[in-house]
């Protein structure tokens, strides 16, 4: 049922990347030659996955900021509560923390709908502050994301699928962390790479034997 004609939804950090950092170049040709739409689904701010698609040489089809921004074939959808995220940042600074990351804060400079917060900030404290402003926190394994509870990678996937006029259940999703788990629930088949956290591993249909980008390549190989 699932093959190279299946649309893909792929995370970046920990999934497309190598253990020592950087996106695995071997993926570029594989994704350029994929027979179905490829959607990059990430917690990164909007500019990053758009640029990645450009450098890979595939259409800019992205779910960014954990579902807060969806961009498919020149259609842009922005959800979430940017004002609430800014209020959380202000509170963090008032309490002596960075308002996300230390300056210059490249994690949040182009962020549209949420706040990326360094994992040096105490998680329990951050969750309390976020809840006071109607926000939730998801841990990507690389940073904490303060976001609207109404959006996630699954809501973004459903919007992207609608724009592409395909069934969300036809998608294959590949990821590594808790913010991919809801995405896994929205698609027809899901893979957690071997380095994935417990939440992603528990919700995936398949856990690959290999980790990071090698695990992604393993998943793609299984579909060919």
N, C-alpha and C positions, 0 to 999 in steps of 0.2 A: 504493500500500500504506500509506504513512504520511500521516496527515491530522489533522484536528482530533479524530478519534476515537482518536488515538495518545496513550498516557500520556507525560508529560513528566518529565524529570529535569533540573533547571536549577541551575547554580551561581549564587552571589550576586556576590561581589567580582570586578569586571572583566567580568561578564556581564550581570547585572541592573542594574549601576550605570552612571552617566554618567562621562565622563572626569574631571569635576571633583568626583566623589563623589556619594553618595546614590542610592537606587534610583529608577529612571525611573518617574514616576507613570503614564505611558501604558500601562505593563504591567499595572496593576491590573485594569482592565476586561477586557483581553484574557485574563488568567488566570482571572478570575472566570467568564468565559463559555466557557472551554475545556470541551469535551464529555467529556474523559477525566481521570483523576486527574493531578494536578500534584504532584510531589515536589521539594522544595527540597533540593539536595545540596551541602553546603558544608563547609569546614574550620572555620567559626566554631563557638563553643561552643553547646551545646544551646539555651540560652534565646533566642538571636538569631533563628534561623529560625522557631521557634515564634511569637515575637512578630511576625515579618514576615508569616507566614501569617494571623495574626489581623488585622493592619492591612490586608492585601490583601482579606481577606474570603473566604479559601478554607480548606478543612479543613487542620488541622495534620498534614501528612505530610512528615516531614523525615528526611534523612540528615545528621547533624551530626558534627563532629570527625573528618572524613575516614573515616566509616564506623563510628566508635566508638560512636555513639548512633543508633538508628533508632527513630522514633516515628511510628506510623501508626494512626489511628483508635483512640486510647487504648491501644494496645499498645506498650510500651516495651522495647527490647532494648539492653543495654549490654554492649559487648565491649571488648577492649583490656586494658591493664595500667596502671591509674592509679598504682599503687605505684611502678612502674619510672619513670614520668614524673616523679613527685615526687622520686625519688632523683637523676634528672638535674638537676632544678631545684636541689637541695641542692648538687650538685657545681658547678654554674655559680656559685652564690653563693660557695662556698668558694674558687673561682678568681678572684673579683673581678668577675664579671659579674652582671647582673640574673638572677634566677631565672625568666626568661621575658622580661618587659618591666619597665621602671622603675615603681616604685610611684607612684600606685595602679595596679596591674596589672589593667586592665579586660579584657584579652584572656583571662586565665586564671581570673578570680574565680569564674566559674560553669562552668568546664570540668570534664568528668566523667572523661575517659579518656586525655588526651594533654596535651602542653605546647606552647604557642605561644611561639616565641622570636624576639626582634627580629633583623632581618637585620644589625644592627650586630655581632652575635656572629660570630666567624670560622667559616665553614661547615665547613671541614675539621676544626677542633677540635671543633665540635658533633657532627659525625658520629662522631668517635672516642669521645667521651663517651657518646653514645647507644648505640653498639654495645657498649660495656662493660656496659650494662644491658639488652641484648637488644632495643633499640629501633632504629628506623630514622628517617630524616629525609626529609621531602618539602618541597619549596619551592613555595609557592603563588604566589610573586611578590610577596606582601605580607608574609609572615613564614615562618619555618621551623616545621614541625610535627614534634615528636618523638612518635612513635606506635608502636604494636605493628605489626610486619610482617605480622601475621595479618589485619589489617583495612584496608580502604580503601573508596573510594566504590563500587567494584564489589560487594564483599561486602555493603555496606549496601543497594545497589540490589536485589540478589537477595533479601535479607530483606524489603525493602519490597514487592517484586513478589509474594512468597509471601503476605504479609499481605493484599495487595489481590486475590489470586487472579488474577493476570495473568502472562503470559509476559514475562520480562525482554527478550526479543527484540522485543516490541511497543513498547518505549519508544523515544523520541527524546531524546537527551541533548544539552545545549548548555553549553559551558564555555570556559575560556580558559587553563588552566594545567596543569602536570604532574600535579597531583592529580586532574585530570579525565580523564587519558589511560586509566587502568584502567576508569573508568566508561564511556568510549567503547567499550572492547572488550566490555563486557557487554551492550550494547543493540543494537537493530537498525539504528539510524541515528544519526549523531552530527554535530554542527556545532561547529566552533571559530570564535569570533568573530575578526575581523581583527586584534585586538590580542593574540591568543593567543601563548603562547610556542612554541618550536620543537617541544617534545615533544607538546603538544596538537595543533598543526597537523599533525604527521606522522601522528597516530593517528586524526584525524577523517575522516569520509567527505566532508565539505564544509567549506570555509573561507569564511566570509561576506565580502562586499565591504566591509561597514561594520563598525565597531568598537564595543566596549562594548555598551550597551543597544540601540543602533541595529542592531547585528549580530544581537542576539537577536530584535528585532522583524522583521528581515529573514528569519531562520530560521522564525519563526512564520508570516510571510506566505507562505513557500514551501509550507507545509503546508495552506494554506486554498484 
